[in-house]
């Protein structure tokens, strides 16, 4: 086994052992680089590039959107706006069990488009929707699976943190592939392109969830509803402000009026306006503290992954990955299938950030350099959306699915862990169906970006 593969296996073992992700990626990489240099297998002068790489990360204008979207999501979650949306959606979709499960998914979609934070969405939906779902007779497996799946919609429906970091990685991969091919004036791939490309697949996945829920709960009777003096006013006041915020943030990005970072700042201010009077001083301090913790964790992982990529390339890992994917049977689609399978399997044991920063930079340039069967170049937006849909399964697949942990922390004892695992199986299958449909019909991901570009 070559040094690069030994290094990769060492990283995977350390992560599986439970060591902190950011420290593992950065610390093990530096230690392995020093050991490999002593054996004449690594050039230590490559470490001279670390300060500039870290400075580049911290000054990356695209990544500035992450802190702002994290703050926006936590403000909306703590201000009880999600609770109002759930009550309004329950009135909107009726008192049947189908209506209740669809309401959960609908609110999950709105929270996805306004917060993009899985933890906040799953915990909020679990606290608000799980007890009434169980009381109404919805099976514990379906109730738990619906909430966990609805909470993960925030990773494919823009704006989302996954799409921001993945868009940055795909842009780097696209530029590297073009430069390796001798094209030094290639068109850039922006986060806005990935937002546009993920919108239709994200709505399609929402529709698949709803269709499944309606089919399995049809003719199951009615469920108790909270009485409101004026339902129409309740629905109007609960749903209109978040919808306007979504249109302001996402619409400005897709229309090219604002960059993701600028739109995120608008969203943060808008969230504060919506939360006016609903957040006390203590709650606001809590939002700020949790925002700092999440943002610090994300950027430490990004820095650690950058060190990992530097050492892995210095050991010749990029050439190894290139040979492995290029020699697979089936050409481009064969390599794509294996890459998607690897990402799916890694999702059982790794988080999306680890996969995005440790795996995507290695496989994306190789895949983008492969021509499609008709001879056309592979679309970076299409590949990015496929990876994003695939990464979404990592939130639901045991044993380390984050959505499962979040829901387990607020679920009653009547919803056992094994029941929750059974409940998420259909939704993981639906996510894989969405991956297959986008792979089969690339226009699902490329139509909207191409349309916006042609305007």
Secondary structure, DSSP 4 states (H G I P E B T S, - for coil): --HHHHHHHHHHHHHHTT--HHHIIIIIHHHHHHHHHHTTSS-GGGGGGHHHHHHHHHT-TTTHHHHHHHHHHHHHHHTTHHHHHHHHHHHHH-SBHHHHHHHHHHHHHHHHHHT--HHHHHHHHHHHHHHHHHHTT--HHHHHHHHHHHHHGGGTSSS-HHHHHHHHHHHHHHHHHHHHTT-SSPPP--HHHHHHHHHHHHHHHHHHHHHHHHHHHTT--B------S-HHHHHHHHHHHHHHHHHHHHHHHHTTSS-HHHHHHHHHHHHHHHTTTT--HHHHHHHHHHHHHHHHHHHHHHHHHHHHHHHHHHTTHHHHHHHHHHTSTTHHHHHHHHHHHHHHHHTTTS-HHHHIIIIIHHHHHHHHTSBPTTSPBPPHHHHHHHHHHHHHGGGTSSSS-HHHHHHHHHS-TTS-HHHHHHHHHHHHHHHHHHHHHHHH-THHHHHHHHHHHH-
